[in-house]
Amino acid sequence: MFVADLDTLELADGDHHHLARVLRLRPGDELTASDGAGRWRRCRFGAPLEPDGETTHDAEPKPAITIAFALVKGERPEWVVQKLTELGVDRIVPFVAERSVVRWDPDKAARQRDRWETVAREASMQSRRSYLPTIEPVAGFAAVAGRDGAAIADRSGRPPTLTHPVVLVGPEGGWSDAERSAGAATISLGPTVLRTETAAIVAGAALCGLRSALFESTEVTEGDCRR
């Protein structure tokens, strides 16, 4: 559960209702509260929460992992945000590519971002993250591809490494010639053609797995990576 201040431990009305009515916690039940910036402490349910331990500060994961995905239709972006949050991705950036079909006006983009922040907060509580991910406003391709450590996902690329912790996943129509020639590195997410939302999850899982040492990065030659 997230609170604004770990000293006062005051729950928002909606959070208190969720804990009491949905999760059916009773006064005195144990839970953990976090400020979303790496600090957390054990508590017991009540109004307000009662502290039951000292405040702990988790080290911020390094390097920060960013997954940028081209906007897609329907509820798929919400699903992407939820799963990337569960995996541990630090920054999530929706963007518009040249071949993107979905293009929102500023008002809709702002509403969607508000909704995604709620989804990310709920997913962070479910996955017990102490750091809330940042959900950035909808961006253009060039602004994201120009970031330090950025790479675009493409079957002709090399396997993911933490040298490129910013991965862009393109639209279902693929990258344009101009985007391919923009100068960003390329990484491969496998030999098959993935849907945008699938590719975003694969990229997030690969980078977070490397960062947490679930598996090791291997160096291969360019010829070995060609599909």
N, C-alpha and C positions, 0 to 999 in steps of 0.2 A: 504494500500500500504506500502511496506517495503523499507526503505532507509538505507544506511550505517551510515549516520550521521544526527541527527535531528536538527543540527544547520545549516548545508549547504542545506539539503533537496534536494539533487540532485537525480533525477530519472535515472535509467538505460534506455537505448534507447528502449528496448523491453517493459518496463513498461509504458513509455510515449506513445508509439504507441498503447498499449492496452487501455489505458485510453482515448486517443484522438480518435482512429479509431473504437475500439470495443464498449467501453462504451459511446463514443461520449460526453465526458466532454468538456466543453468550458472554456476558461480562466475566472477565478473568481469563478468557481463552487467549492463547499465545498467537502473536503475529509479528511481522517485521515491517517497520516503517522506513522509508527512504526519502531523501530530498531530491532524488533524480540526478544528483551531481556526484555520486559516488559515496555519500555518507548514509549510514543506516544504523538502526538500533532495534533491539528486541523490545517488544511491548506486550501489554495485555489489553484486550478489548474493553472499551468503555467510552464514555463521553465526558472529557476527552480521553485519548489513549493514556494508559499508565506506563511509564518507562520501566523496563525490566532488565536493563543492562546499559553498559556504556556505549557511546557513539563510536562506530568503526568507520574508517575511510578506506575504501578499496582503491588500489592504484588504477589509474586510467589506462585502458588497453592501448598498446602501441604496436604498430602504427595505427592511426585512425583509418577505418575502412569505409569507403564511400561507394555505394552502388547507385548509378544513375540509369534510369530506364525511360525509353520513349513511351509517351502516353498511349494507352490502349483503351478500348471501349469497355463499357459496362462496369462491373464491380471488381474486375481483375486488378486494377491498381490498389484497391483496398486490401486485397488478398496479398499482394506483393509486399506492401508495407507491414502487414501483420507478420508474415513469415520472415522477412529480413530483420525485423525487431527481435523475434524469438532467437534467431541465429546469432545475434550480437553485433550486427552492422551499426556503425556509429552515425553515418549520415546517409540520407536517402534523398535523391534528387530526381524529380520527374522533369523531363525535357521534351522539346519538340524537335524532331529531325525533319529533313527535307521531305521524306516520304511518309511522314506521320499523317494518318487519317484524322486522328482526334486533335482538335485545336479549340481550346476554350477561351472565352472572353475573360477579362481580369476578375470580374465578380464571381464567375463559376470557379475559376482557379483558386480564389481565396477561400470559397466555401469548401471546396474539396480538401484543401490543405488543413483547414480546421478539423474536418472529419478525420483525416489521416492522423493528425496529432492525437485525437481521442483514441483511435484504433491502436496507435503505437503505445500510448500510455497503458491501455488495457492489456496489450500483449506483453509489455514490460512487467506488469504485475504478475501475470500468469507465469512468465519465464523467470521471475525473480531477479531481474536486472536491477542494479543500483544506479546505472547511468541511463537516462532517457536518450533515445536517439534524436537527432535533429532532422526534422522534415523541412527541406528547403522549398522556396517558391518554385513554380514552374520556370525553367530556364531554357535558353537556346543551346543548340549543339556546341557552338564555338566556345561559349563561356565555360562549359563543363570540360570539353576536350582539351582546353588550354591549361587546365590545372596541373600542378606538379604531380607526377606519378600517374597520369591518366593513360588509360589504354582502352581501345574499343574491342568488343568481343567479336571474333571472326574465326571461322574454321581454319583459316590459313595461318593463324597465329601460334605462338609458343604457349606452353602450359602456364597457368596463373602463378605468379610469385608475389611476394610482399614488396618487391621493387616497384610494382604498379598497384598500389592499394586503392586506386580510383578506377572503377570499371564502368564503361558505358555499354548498355545493351540497346541495340537498335530496334526499329519498328519491324513489323512483320513483312513489310515490303523491302527490307534490307537497307544497307547503307548506300548513299548516292556516291557517284564517282568523286565529287568534291569532298565529301566527308572522308572517304577512304584516303584521299591524298592530302588531308589536312595536317599530317605529320605525327599523329598519335601512334603509339605502339599498338600492336595487336596481340590479343591472347585468345587461345582456343578453349572452348568449353566442351569439347568433344566432337566426334565425327558426324553427328546427326544435326539436322536443322531443328532448332528449338523454338517454341513460341516465346514471345517476349517475356512473359511472366515466369516461364520455366527457366529461361536463361538467367534472369535476375536472381532467382533463388540459387541456381547452381553456382553462379559467381560469388554470391554472398557466402554460401557454404564452403566453397573452396578456400576463399581468403580467410575466413574466420577459423577454418580448420588448420590452415598453415600457421596462423597467429597463435593459436592455442596449442600448437605442436601435436595435433592429432595425427598428422602425417608430415613427412618431410618433403621439401621441394627438391626436384631433381633437375639437373641441367641436361638439356638434349640439344642436338644440332638442328639447324633449320630444316634439313631434309627429313629428319625423323618426325617433325611436327606437321608436315604437309598432309592434307587429307585428300 
